Amino acid sequence: MSVSKPLPHDAADLHVTGAARYVDDIPTPVGTLHLAFGLSPIARGHITGMHLHDVQHSPGVAAVMTAKGLPFSNDVSPSIHDEPLLAAGTVNYVGQPVFLVVADSHRNARIAARKGKVDYQEEPALLTLDAALAADSRFEEGPRIYQKGDAAAAIDAAPRIVEGSFELGGQEHFYLEGQAAMAWPQEDGGMHVFSSTQHPTEIQHKVADAIGLPMHAVRVETRRMGGGFGGKESQGNALAVACAVAARLTGKPCKMRYDRDDDMVITGKRHAFRISYRAGFGDDGQLQGIEFLHLADCGWAQDLSLPVADRAMLHADNAYLIPSIRIESHRLRTNRQSATAYRGFGGPQGMVGIERVMDHIAHDLGIDPAELRQRNYYAAPAEAKPDNTTPYGMEVTDFELHGMTADLLRSSDYAARKAAIAEWNKTQTHLKRGIAFSPVKFGISFTLTHLNQAGALVHVYQDGSVHLNHGGTEMGQGLFQKVAQVAASRFGIPLEKVKITATDTGKVPNTSATAASSGSDLNGMAVKAACDTIRARMAEHLALQHQARPGDVVFKNGQVRVGQDVMTFDQAAMACYQGRISLSATGFYKTPKVEWDRIKGQGRPFYYFAYGAAVTEVAVDALTGENRILRCDILHDAGASLNPALDVGQIEGGYVQGAGWLTTEELVWDDAGRLRTHAPSTYKIPACSDRPDVFNVKLWDGQNREDTIYRSKAVGEPPFMLGISAWLALSDAVAAFGPAYPALNAPATAEEVWRAIRRVRDGI
Amino acid sequence: MALTFRLNGEEVRIPDADPSATLLDWLRDERGLTGTKEGCNEGDCGACTVMVTDARGSKALNACILFLPQLNGKSVRTVEGAAGPDGSLHPMQQAMVDHHGSQCGFCTPGFIMSMVTAHANGATDFDDQLAGNLCRCTGYAPIIRAAEAAKDAPVPDWITRDRPVAPGPQPLMPQSADELAELCEQTPDATLIAGATDVGLWVTKQLRHLPQMIFLDGCADLKGIEVTGTTVRIGAMADMNALRAAMEPLHPSFAEMLRRFASQQVRAAATVGGNIANGSPIGDTPPALIALDATLHLRKGNSRRELPLEDFFLDYGKQNRQPGEFVEAVSFPRRPDTLKVYKLSKRFDQDISAVLGAFNITVENGRITAARIAFGGMAGIPKRAPHVEAALTGQPWDQASIQSAAASFDQDFTPMTDMRASAGYRLETARNMLTRYFAEKDGQAVSVLEVRP
């Protein structure tokens, strides 16, 4: 059976030969036009005049569009229609698209876009959380509050209290392939759109509204993305809609891709947070109550900020049973890029909050932080505890971390290394090492319950080859291969017989974004359902022909066995075709058991939890704050893995991306609201040598306790949060310089580490 | 401009090339070779990496900031030419498949070409060879496993067969310093293109039109690095990889900085002359060279002049260079190695310095007899620290002298705050680098890069 095999990515051969096609690689018809946006240079104000003569007369320009010239809806928002394609009257951040240039080449469009002169009446921009809070500039009427018990009373009654506040920066996705889309106008006014998107149905919907046609007139195709990470869940809307309106206007195919600097200036990023906390606990470190205050910088438009901020609250407990807790979350509106989905979708921010608290408590008590964490864990499934519920009232029934933690601390030799590090640190003046353990418990399911559905379309051709389609998109995570492995397993055929095809809204409709780590869970099940439908039809027909019962028909090893008769799958397909059996089926799946009230903060938002644990060791330099990851050991729970090689790939990559978020990846805006880190020259994602020197990754030998596809677990987002252990290890290393708590902010750049060391050592 | 080069083994002639066209755009738009990707269009991500071979050997270069004329007479291999003519994968390609080295696949062609080039050159320091290739998916571990697995495989014959072609003479491509001197006098406003790692961005990011460009790559006599018993003379067209190799035995700390100066691709293109002539306050070689007491050799027509390197930098964006004058070489005296160069940046590899400090302190009989200290990132130009130098000179070589001299940094520098670092951090870490110099000479551990798990 092909599930559980460590097969390479379905397109690996195409990747390494350069044959894999991304949107910008698709050969374009003669006459294709290219688009670029003219951008707002100011953070907030009114447009009082537009002088686009020089743009119109720039070489190669075919058309220039403004908000007034748009035929129908001027809206690319994924949520509440607050995000116009082109600014209509007001601008709200530096980089907001104001006009659209249509030209004969990408370069000519870019050159022309810089020639626009737009007059603005500037207004004071809200560029900080404090400014937004003071102005009561927010989404939703007030803060969301989730709580369990009376946190304030529990904290006040606790023997010990720690409190603090820290900044947690955002993160640029830095998908290697920038945003891109292309629209081909069709004979009847419809559009065929190619988009680098995680959400083809959303693109279809926004394009249809923008050209005033029903969704059936728009077909969106996505073969693959060059990385997504959440950044292509809603941020591709603008390009696809721009292409469609320009194609409608000119009658020509239109293509748009952002130059990297434009991409970073225009598109949303991970939400930056300020997290404040007050925690009460016993002398043994047992948590009694916690209060969290989350201030989320949502940027200027709502986008997906509400569910992101919700998910941060839903991960404010991480792996710990907290008897009383209150989480207050403010979703603040600032004049920056509209923050958007990013791997973990708020979960990482919430989790950093509680891990910070655990780190602080361990420092306060002088207890080993790994030991402290374990003391506060949720109960294991077999263990009876009167209360094992999350702050939002969900019973934790699948808690794997007790066994995983013991295993990892042993395999990473945590205790001995911690002692050795302490000894080494005594011998050093300028350098210190640190080590930290951190666990991950991540909730799997879309919190917007209706999104937890998926469809698939499977054809078996008369020669026995299989055409596979589903609503998920491929962004590098290996979803297509995993789902193909499911299909091959259902039919008992080799993987080569299954053709994986581009996601296409004309084949599977009404899809959810490939997000929330849900791709394999949802689409794997939908494909299984479609395959099983066809298989049942085949079995019934073959059984009838061979005087057997359908239950006796076995699909295995490329063969179909009917009682004593054996035929190849190809022969079986041909027999069914000739027997006039339908060999095409759709499949559908919806996640069971989930039910969630986001206003009350009560229910079961998640079908299950995915778990992970990491131990990271770092070194820091007091003179400069320079720091480096030396070693990382990870044990991660992917359930019964559909493909261990792909899962390990997600874990390694997720860890490095998560560690990057909390170390070198610093977004800097100036006082005018301009993003100063808008290219890889200034925004530093981890490079090759930044990965740990020693990097041990293992999968936990378990299976999902819920009935998921082959009992596997989602693996896209959870490993990202293993990177938190790197940040905690830095805290540990900084703590070696003196008595005070390091109170690190994130990202812990060299400068931030240097500052923290001065605080700890010199009290500066 | 008429150009001839080899592309994936086939000779290509372009009768009328736009000299400011980049190889990347030409490959993708004109040749339909879309395997080579645009990730950043500024030479920082490596998705556009190609292998370029000439008589001096093979280099991995960023095609996004490589102008077509820079290829004249050379051989270019793109990802489409990494596999053999019969389709058999290069060992690095096969290893990347076997070790799950690709996820989204967009960076993969660039990685493949860096790996193919490293493999052709027998280089196995993969963290350095691949420092200029960013991957956002894998965390790099499987890529390195792939590179390690394939490193000992024989170099395929379609790679070893890559040979340069004979280019025709070109009007704006001088073949010697003399020809260049003449051209510069005739067209003093022309833009000189050495490695184009900076000028490339004028075209791709500033969208500038460059009316006249002179391509210097043919000036072989400017590429040499001459080491005699008394002097080291570095031709302006020596690239950073050549400089690194030359500095390794002489000033290893300088060489180590050059390892981190930029990625393999950028170092293979960037030249010493370019790093000096563009006058950037954050160019990494000038502070080190100033600390080595370097002399700059300028040439205009047949007249030459020399000046201390630090005097070349007048003010931000302003250098002591006449129209039609060009950097011919930089030289410094051979002295015992007392140089330490400290590069401070957000990321260790392929990052622009927040602060670059170069310290060259001579101690005789326990007393400091000379100190040359220069910084990048601390002022509008690469700049010496005269007050610190004066405070040190003549003092005993001890902690007290270091501490007392550290106070003088405030007199020498008023750095600024930007996206790389705050002013305060710059000033304090500059000071701390002097402490580090002393500690390092004292045998203490001072580099996290040298700490092993």
Boltz contact constraints between the chains, C-beta under 6 A:
constraints:
  - contact:
      token1: [A, 8]
      token2: [B, 97]
      max_distance: 6.0
  - contact:
      token1: [A, 12]
      token2: [B, 97]
      max_distance: 6.0
  - contact:
      token1: [A, 12]
      token2: [B, 102]
      max_distance: 6.0
  - contact:
      token1: [A, 15]
      token2: [B, 102]
      max_distance: 6.0
  - contact:
      token1: [A, 15]
      token2: [B, 105]
      max_distance: 6.0
  - contact:
      token1: [A, 15]
      token2: [B, 108]
      max_distance: 6.0
  - contact:
      token1: [A, 16]
      token2: [B, 93]
      max_distance: 6.0
  - contact:
      token1: [A, 16]
      token2: [B, 96]
      max_distance: 6.0
  - contact:
      token1: [A, 16]
      token2: [B, 97]
      max_distance: 6.0
  - contact:
      token1: [A, 16]
      token2: [B, 108]
      max_distance: 6.0
  - contact:
      token1: [A, 16]
      token2: [B, 112]
      max_distance: 6.0
  - contact:
      token1: [A, 17]
      token2: [B, 83]
      max_distance: 6.0
  - contact:
      token1: [A, 18]
      token2: [B, 35]
      max_distance: 6.0
  - contact:
      token1: [A, 18]
      token2: [B, 79]
      max_distance: 6.0
  - contact:
      token1: [A, 18]
      token2: [B, 80]
      max_distance: 6.0
  - contact:
      token1: [A, 18]
      token2: [B, 109]
      max_distance: 6.0
  - contact:
      token1: [A, 20]
      token2: [B, 105]
      max_distance: 6.0
  - contact:
      token1: [A, 25]
      token2: [B, 34]
      max_distance: 6.0
  - contact:
      token1: [A, 110]
      token2: [B, 207]
      max_distance: 6.0
  - contact:
      token1: [A, 111]
      token2: [B, 207]
      max_distance: 6.0
  - contact:
      token1: [A, 174]
      token2: [B, 136]
      max_distance: 6.0
  - contact:
      token1: [A, 176]
      token2: [B, 39]
      max_distance: 6.0
  - contact:
      token1: [A, 176]
      token2: [B, 47]
      max_distance: 6.0
  - contact:
      token1: [A, 176]
      token2: [B, 106]
      max_distance: 6.0
  - contact:
      token1: [A, 176]
      token2: [B, 107]
      max_distance: 6.0
  - contact:
      token1: [A, 176]
      token2: [B, 136]
      max_distance: 6.0
  - contact:
      token1: [A, 177]
      token2: [B, 106]
      max_distance: 6.0
  - contact:
      token1: [A, 226]
      token2: [B, 104]
      max_distance: 6.0
  - contact:
      token1: [A, 226]
      token2: [B, 106]
      max_distance: 6.0
  - contact:
      token1: [A, 227]
      token2: [B, 104]
      max_distance: 6.0
  - contact:
      token1: [A, 227]
      token2: [B, 136]
      max_distance: 6.0
  - contact:
      token1: [A, 260]
      token2: [B, 40]
      max_distance: 6.0
  - contact:
      token1: [A, 260]
      token2: [B, 41]
      max_distance: 6.0
  - contact:
      token1: [A, 430]
      token2: [B, 446]
      max_distance: 6.0
  - contact:
      token1: [A, 431]
      token2: [B, 445]
      max_distance: 6.0
  - contact:
      token1: [A, 475]
      token2: [B, 104]
      max_distance: 6.0
  - contact:
      token1: [A, 476]
      token2: [B, 103]
      max_distance: 6.0
  - contact:
      token1: [A, 476]
      token2: [B, 104]
      max_distance: 6.0
  - contact:
      token1: [A, 476]
      token2: [B, 137]
      max_distance: 6.0
  - contact:
      token1: [A, 619]
      token2: [B, 448]
      max_distance: 6.0
  - contact:
      token1: [A, 619]
      token2: [B, 451]
      max_distance: 6.0
  - contact:
      token1: [A, 621]
      token2: [B, 448]
      max_distance: 6.0
  - contact:
      token1: [A, 623]
      token2: [B, 432]
      max_distance: 6.0
  - contact:
      token1: [A, 623]
      token2: [B, 436]
      max_distance: 6.0
  - contact:
      token1: [A, 624]
      token2: [B, 344]
      max_distance: 6.0
  - contact:
      token1: [A, 624]
      token2: [B, 429]
      max_distance: 6.0
  - contact:
      token1: [A, 626]
      token2: [B, 448]
      max_distance: 6.0
  - contact:
      token1: [A, 628]
      token2: [B, 448]
      max_distance: 6.0
  - contact:
      token1: [A, 630]
      token2: [B, 453]
      max_distance: 6.0
  - contact:
      token1: [A, 631]
      token2: [B, 453]
      max_distance: 6.0
  - contact:
      token1: [A, 645]
      token2: [B, 100]
      max_distance: 6.0
  - contact:
      token1: [A, 649]
      token2: [B, 100]
      max_distance: 6.0
  - contact:
      token1: [A, 649]
      token2: [B, 103]
      max_distance: 6.0
  - contact:
      token1: [A, 652]
      token2: [B, 139]
      max_distance: 6.0
  - contact:
      token1: [A, 652]
      token2: [B, 141]
      max_distance: 6.0
  - contact:
      token1: [A, 653]
      token2: [B, 137]
      max_distance: 6.0
  - contact:
      token1: [A, 653]
      token2: [B, 138]
      max_distance: 6.0
  - contact:
      token1: [A, 653]
      token2: [B, 139]
      max_distance: 6.0
  - contact:
      token1: [A, 656]
      token2: [B, 139]
      max_distance: 6.0
  - contact:
      token1: [A, 664]
      token2: [B, 346]
      max_distance: 6.0
  - contact:
      token1: [A, 664]
      token2: [B, 347]
      max_distance: 6.0
  - contact:
      token1: [A, 668]
      token2: [B, 419]
      max_distance: 6.0
  - contact:
      token1: [A, 676]
      token2: [B, 419]
      max_distance: 6.0
  - contact:
      token1: [A, 677]
      token2: [B, 419]
      max_distance: 6.0
  - contact:
      token1: [A, 679]
      token2: [B, 42]
      max_distance: 6.0
  - contact:
      token1: [A, 680]
      token2: [B, 40]
      max_distance: 6.0
  - contact:
      token1: [A, 680]
      token2: [B, 44]
      max_distance: 6.0
  - contact:
      token1: [A, 680]
      token2: [B, 45]
      max_distance: 6.0
  - contact:
      token1: [A, 681]
      token2: [B, 44]
      max_distance: 6.0
  - contact:
      token1: [A, 682]
      token2: [B, 419]
      max_distance: 6.0
  - contact:
      token1: [A, 684]
      token2: [B, 346]
      max_distance: 6.0
  - contact:
      token1: [A, 684]
      token2: [B, 347]
      max_distance: 6.0
  - contact:
      token1: [A, 684]
      token2: [B, 351]
      max_distance: 6.0
  - contact:
      token1: [A, 687]
      token2: [B, 131]
      max_distance: 6.0
  - contact:
      token1: [A, 687]
      token2: [B, 347]
      max_distance: 6.0
  - contact:
      token1: [A, 687]
      token2: [B, 349]
      max_distance: 6.0
  - contact:
      token1: [A, 687]
      token2: [B, 350]
      max_distance: 6.0
  - contact:
      token1: [A, 688]
      token2: [B, 127]
      max_distance: 6.0
  - contact:
      token1: [A, 688]
      token2: [B, 130]
      max_distance: 6.0
  - contact:
      token1: [A, 688]
      token2: [B, 131]
      max_distance: 6.0
  - contact:
      token1: [A, 688]
      token2: [B, 140]
      max_distance: 6.0
  - contact:
      token1: [A, 689]
      token2: [B, 127]
      max_distance: 6.0
  - contact:
      token1: [A, 689]
      token2: [B, 349]
      max_distance: 6.0
  - contact:
      token1: [A, 691]
      token2: [B, 139]
      max_distance: 6.0
  - contact:
      token1: [A, 691]
      token2: [B, 140]
      max_distance: 6.0
  - contact:
      token1: [A, 691]
      token2: [B, 141]
      max_distance: 6.0
  - contact:
      token1: [A, 693]
      token2: [B, 453]
      max_distance: 6.0
  - contact:
      token1: [A, 694]
      token2: [B, 453]
      max_distance: 6.0
  - contact:
      token1: [A, 695]
      token2: [B, 141]
      max_distance: 6.0
  - contact:
      token1: [A, 749]
      token2: [B, 346]
      max_distance: 6.0
  - contact:
      token1: [A, 751]
      token2: [B, 421]
      max_distance: 6.0
  - contact:
      token1: [A, 751]
      token2: [B, 425]
      max_distance: 6.0
